[in-house]
């Protein structure tokens, strides 16, 4: 995503069928004005790297409860 748009996004809501890639590191980096992430519809079953996924997301006001990471190994 172009850097100039990242700072303007206020919320993220994943649509049904959203699949995160194996390397999802830095996926939402720079979403500085984003206050909420609804990731309940995401499939993270193939993700092996989520490092710094929310890097520089300074304004999150709601817990990210719905990110399913059942098989994540740290």
Protein Blocks (a to p, Z undefined) as FASTA:
>chain_A
ZZklmmmpfbdcddehiacdfblghklgoilmbcbdcfklpcfklpcbfghklgoiakbc
bdcfklccfkacZZ
